[in-house]
Amino acid sequence: MLQLFRKYSSVLRFMFMFLGSYFVFSMFYNAYLKFFRSDKYFPDYITHLVGIQSEALIDSFGFHGAVLPHKTELSMKLFVNNIYLARIVEGCNSVSIIILFTAFILSFFGKPKPSFLFILAGSVIIYAMNVVRIALLSIGLYKLPQYTNFLHSIMFPLIIYGTVFILWLIWVRIYSKAARA
């Protein structure tokens, strides 16, 4: 049994670190969602900020973007040229994806400083790509409403998960080079 544990110790370490860090960060995030609801930053600060930044990006593309708190849901209503197109819910704010990304990086933890910097840079990239994807999806829904299902079900997740996957590949290459050195 001990020999089997030694044989798979790196796999077990990866799984323990990934699941453990994912669980801990998710608990903190759920506590944040529970205790930091605000009328000023509805439904929560991060989701509100994503909505405001998406609105600004839509405006920068030459459309009129607007976000308003939803009266009956914990979400922000997103408008393009005064047409209600989408809701920005808590799941659209990229925090859950950043937690997943961070858990993966911590599972392949290298030297502390490069690991921390990669997590920080990757989180900023994921967050920014998320705002871009919300703005582009909204404009796409406005300009091409017949492709709503394709845009939301395929392109929308592809952008964010593709970004995370590319960052993971970059990290594994960096980590594997550092491990060989």
C-alpha positions as CSV (number, residue, x, y, z in Angstrom):
1,M,0.0,0.0,0.0
2,L,2.8,2.4,0.9
3,Q,4.6,1.7,-2.4
4,L,1.4,2.3,-4.3
5,F,1.1,5.7,-2.5
6,R,4.7,6.6,-3.4
7,K,4.1,5.6,-7.0
8,Y,1.1,7.9,-7.3
9,S,2.2,10.6,-4.8
10,S,2.5,13.3,-7.5
11,V,-1.1,12.6,-8.8
12,L,-2.4,12.5,-5.2
13,R,-0.7,15.7,-4.4
14,F,-2.1,17.4,-7.5
15,M,-5.6,16.2,-6.6
16,F,-5.4,17.2,-3.0
17,M,-4.0,20.6,-3.8
18,F,-6.5,21.2,-6.6
19,L,-9.6,20.0,-4.7
20,G,-8.5,21.6,-1.4
21,S,-7.7,25.0,-2.8
22,Y,-10.8,25.0,-5.0
23,F,-12.9,24.1,-1.9
24,V,-11.3,26.8,0.3
25,F,-11.5,29.6,-2.3
26,S,-15.1,28.6,-3.1
27,M,-16.1,28.8,0.5
28,F,-14.6,32.3,0.8
29,Y,-16.4,33.4,-2.4
30,N,-19.7,32.0,-1.2
31,A,-19.2,33.8,2.1
32,Y,-18.5,37.0,0.2
33,L,-21.7,36.5,-1.8
34,K,-23.7,35.9,1.4
35,F,-22.4,38.7,3.5
36,F,-21.6,41.5,1.0
37,R,-24.8,42.2,-0.8
38,S,-25.3,45.8,-1.4
39,D,-28.0,48.1,-2.7
40,K,-25.4,50.5,-4.0
41,Y,-23.5,47.8,-5.8
42,F,-26.3,45.4,-6.7
43,P,-26.2,42.3,-6.7
44,D,-22.7,42.3,-5.4
45,Y,-19.7,44.5,-6.0
46,I,-17.8,42.3,-8.5
47,T,-20.9,41.5,-10.6
48,H,-21.8,45.2,-10.6
49,L,-18.3,46.2,-11.6
50,V,-18.4,43.7,-14.5
51,G,-21.7,45.2,-15.6
52,I,-20.4,48.7,-15.5
53,Q,-17.2,47.8,-17.4
54,S,-19.1,45.8,-20.0
55,E,-21.4,48.9,-20.5
56,A,-18.3,51.1,-21.0
57,L,-16.8,48.6,-23.5
58,I,-20.0,48.4,-25.5
59,D,-20.1,52.2,-25.6
60,S,-16.5,52.2,-26.8
61,F,-17.5,50.0,-29.7
62,G,-20.0,52.7,-30.9
63,F,-23.2,51.3,-29.4
64,H,-25.1,52.6,-26.4
65,G,-24.7,50.2,-23.5
66,A,-26.6,50.3,-20.3
67,V,-26.9,48.1,-17.2
68,L,-29.6,48.4,-14.6
69,P,-30.3,46.4,-11.5
70,H,-32.9,43.7,-12.1
71,K,-36.0,44.3,-9.9
72,T,-36.9,40.7,-9.3
73,E,-33.5,38.8,-9.6
74,L,-30.0,39.0,-8.3
75,S,-28.7,40.3,-11.6
76,M,-28.0,43.3,-13.8
77,K,-30.1,43.9,-16.9
78,L,-27.9,44.6,-19.9
79,F,-29.1,46.8,-22.8
80,V,-27.6,47.7,-26.2
81,N,-29.2,50.7,-27.9
82,N,-32.0,50.6,-25.4
83,I,-32.9,46.9,-26.2
84,Y,-32.8,44.5,-23.2
85,L,-30.6,41.6,-24.3
86,A,-29.1,39.8,-21.4
87,R,-28.8,39.4,-17.6
88,I,-25.4,39.6,-15.9
89,V,-25.7,37.2,-13.0
90,E,-23.1,36.3,-10.4
91,G,-21.9,33.4,-12.6
92,C,-21.0,35.9,-15.3
93,N,-18.4,37.8,-13.2
94,S,-15.5,35.4,-13.8
95,V,-14.7,34.8,-10.1
96,S,-15.6,31.1,-10.3
97,I,-13.4,30.7,-13.3
98,I,-10.5,32.5,-11.6
99,I,-10.9,30.2,-8.6
100,L,-10.7,27.2,-10.9
101,F,-7.6,28.7,-12.6
102,T,-5.9,29.5,-9.3
103,A,-6.6,26.0,-7.9
104,F,-4.9,24.5,-11.0
105,I,-1.9,26.7,-10.7
106,L,-1.5,26.0,-7.0
107,S,-1.7,22.3,-7.9
108,F,1.5,22.8,-10.0
109,F,2.9,25.2,-7.6
110,G,6.5,26.2,-8.4
111,K,8.5,28.9,-6.8
112,P,6.3,31.2,-4.8
113,K,7.0,34.5,-6.6
114,P,6.5,33.3,-10.2
115,S,3.5,31.3,-9.1
116,F,1.9,34.3,-7.4
117,L,2.7,36.6,-10.3
118,F,1.3,34.1,-12.8
119,I,-1.9,33.7,-10.8
120,L,-2.2,37.5,-10.6
121,A,-1.6,38.1,-14.3
122,G,-3.8,35.2,-15.3
123,S,-6.6,36.4,-13.1
124,V,-6.4,39.9,-14.7
125,I,-6.4,38.3,-18.2
126,I,-9.4,36.1,-17.4
127,Y,-11.3,39.0,-15.8
128,A,-10.6,41.3,-18.8
129,M,-11.5,38.6,-21.3
130,N,-14.7,38.0,-19.5
131,V,-15.7,41.7,-19.8
132,V,-14.8,41.6,-23.5
133,R,-16.8,38.4,-24.0
134,I,-19.9,40.0,-22.3
135,A,-19.6,43.1,-24.5
136,L,-19.1,41.1,-27.7
137,L,-21.9,38.7,-26.8
138,S,-24.3,41.6,-26.2
139,I,-23.4,43.3,-29.4
140,G,-23.7,39.9,-31.2
141,L,-27.1,39.4,-29.7
142,Y,-28.1,42.8,-30.9
143,K,-26.7,42.5,-34.4
144,L,-27.4,38.8,-35.0
145,P,-30.4,37.7,-32.8
146,Q,-30.9,34.6,-35.0
147,Y,-27.6,33.2,-33.6
148,T,-28.5,33.8,-29.9
149,N,-28.2,30.1,-29.0
150,F,-24.9,29.6,-30.8
151,L,-23.4,32.8,-29.4
152,H,-24.4,32.1,-25.8
153,S,-24.0,28.3,-25.7
154,I,-20.8,27.9,-27.8
155,M,-18.9,31.1,-28.4
156,F,-19.5,32.6,-25.0
157,P,-18.0,29.6,-23.0
158,L,-15.3,29.0,-25.7
159,I,-13.8,32.5,-25.2
160,I,-13.5,32.2,-21.4
161,Y,-12.6,28.5,-21.2
162,G,-10.2,28.8,-24.1
163,T,-8.4,31.6,-22.3
164,V,-8.1,29.5,-19.2
165,F,-6.9,26.5,-21.1
166,I,-4.2,28.5,-22.9
167,L,-3.1,30.0,-19.6
168,W,-2.9,26.5,-18.1
169,L,-0.8,25.2,-21.0
170,I,1.6,28.2,-20.6
171,W,1.9,27.4,-16.9
172,V,2.5,23.7,-17.4
173,R,5.3,24.5,-19.9
174,I,6.8,27.0,-17.5
175,Y,6.4,24.6,-14.6
176,S,7.8,21.7,-16.5
177,K,10.9,23.7,-17.6
178,A,11.5,24.9,-14.0
179,A,11.1,21.3,-12.7
180,R,13.7,20.1,-15.2
181,A,16.2,22.9,-14.3
